[in-house]
Amino acid sequence: MKLKQILSLVLCLTGAGALTSCDDFFDLNPKDQLTTNTFWNTSNDVDAAVTAAYNWWVNNYVGSKFIFYEDSYSDIGFNYTNASNMRNMGRGSVSPTSAPNYWRQYETIRRCNFVIENIDLVPASAMTETQKNDFLAQVRAIRGYSHAYLATWYGDAVIMDFVPATADDAKLPREPEAKVKEHAMNDLVWSAEHIAEKPAEKGRIAKGTVLSMIARFNLLWGNYSEALDAANQVIALNQYELDPDFLNMFSMAGQNSKEIICTYEHVQTTYAYSDVIRFYNNSDGGWASFVPTQNMVDMFEMADGKMIDEAGSGYDPVHPFYNRDPRLKNTVIYSGLDWVGRNNVPRIFNTLDKTLPNGSSNKDYYTAADNASHTGMLWAKYLYPNQGQYSTSMNDDALCPIIFRYAEILLTKAECLVELNQDLQEAMNIIDRLRVRGGHIAVDRSKYNTQAKVRELVRRERTIELAGEGFRYEDIVRWDEYDKSGAKTGRKVAEAVMPGDLYRLCGTVNYDEPDPDRRAVIDVNATPEDRLIEVRYFDKKQFHLPILQAEMDANPQLVQNDGY
């Protein structure tokens, strides 16, 4: 059964009561529920129920666009509109009544349990043991991912391993974080042992995806040996490789790139990705919902490998994009770049000037409208080669956001090698592969010659490579902060980089300059008032999300996270 049928399946099964509604995980099955006489008779029935479990499996709150929003929680991203309470995360104003509701992941878990509880009803003659195990492995992978995701964002969580028969059955207390993580890993390990090595169709979960889940969550939880082992297993599959054209995999034409391990599937019209409009700036009819910050730009080295604040780097704050790591323009779209916008009309990307050379108002000026990028920049991923690859409405597209890719696995291996202090040279070899792929120079081994310095390098390279893909917040709340001597300060990185004023650049674009990287002319004397985007706060309570009050009211056994 093709994944393009997922939407109709979800609607069909939900309407018949087999699945929960979108409003309340704890809804009970209505009287017209599917019965064993009408369902669970063939392998096609199982396939339908398993397929339905894929609906929004990556994030049951906002779907596949979660990866784009989550960097806006961090120092490298920004969201202006506060859609789905996302801006509250970045500015530190989350509360039990104004926070992302990732607790809705239990809707996905329920769909998985529906399959697990009923699959044995299918006659053995209708399905082979191999088919059965693969179906089970897919839903146990999704259930394991979901519990792991909940433990990562909330800490303690409810372990839901059955379909509640009554409302009271669903009112369970939170289990300790460690127990939830153990339960999640048990599901993922079982899945890895029983799932097919390659997916039956694009978008299905197979061994590489499950091992990537195991690697990712173990890394996030500080289980470096386990994360390294899982990463090595992904590598040993010999199914994936770095795409020599970095931006290719983020385009519609590159969705079969060998770097991609798993995407969230969308099919135009049938099961469309409806949020391309959030990528683009105001002049191109977009909403600029998630955009990079100057903090992101400042992480990139100069072309010679020196940091911008390093002696002899040649950094010019008046022309901050000039002579930089070539990967910068593959990550961030900044003023001065040549740009092909709406209707394939070329122009110079300009968010700095309030008025354009022809005298017209600049719709992309950073305060021209709510839909203009307030940082003055856009993420480059998924926007190239041009806007014409998407539907005119930008809300009916077959874009399949990447959930797991090979570069993440390599970076996981590099970080584990550093934290385990096993092989710093191999960690830098991995980093070199990513740098050189993007057109940059190899790492200066004489400069990065201690564990502390290589750790700093690997963390920065992880941020640069995966920028705009939703990793940064989870990284900075887990990473310990180190001082210049290599000693821990007792804080997490988030406590250092999140609080304070978030600034943009002000200036003008020189249309007579032939070099796109020198066209932006920054006013280094611009006032703080002109540059200020927002004031951000951060408290240790934000290491975990609050459970929304509506969820607390529905289940009196839940206890709120500390500080909320």
Secondary structure, DSSP 8 states (H G I E B T S, - for coil): --GGGHHHHHHHHHHTTSS--SS-TT----TT---TTTSSSSHHHHHHHHHHHTTTTT-TTTGGGHHHHHGGGSTTEE-SS-GGGHHHHHHT--BTTBS--GGGHHHHHHHHHHHHHHGGGS-GGGS-HHHHHHHHHHHHHHHHHHHHHHHHHHSSB----S--SSTGGG----B-HHHHHHHHHHHHHHHHHHS-SS-SSTTS--HHHHHHHHHHHHHHTT-HHHHHHHHHHHHHT------SSGGGGGSGGGTT-TTEEEE---BTTTB-B--GGGTS-GGGT----SEE-HHHHHTS-BTTS--TTSTT----TTSTTTTB-GGGGGTEE-TT-EEE-GGG-EEE--SS-SB-TTS-B-TTSTTS-TTS-TTS-EE-TTT-S-GGGS-TTSSSB----EEEEHHHHHHHHHHHHHHTTS-HHHHHHHHHHHHHHTT-----TTTS-SHHHHHHHHHHHHHHHTTTSS-HHHHHTTSEEE-TTS-EEEEEHHHHHSSEEEE---EEE-TT-S-HHHHEEE-TT--HHHHEEEEE---GGGGS----HHHHHH-TT----TT-
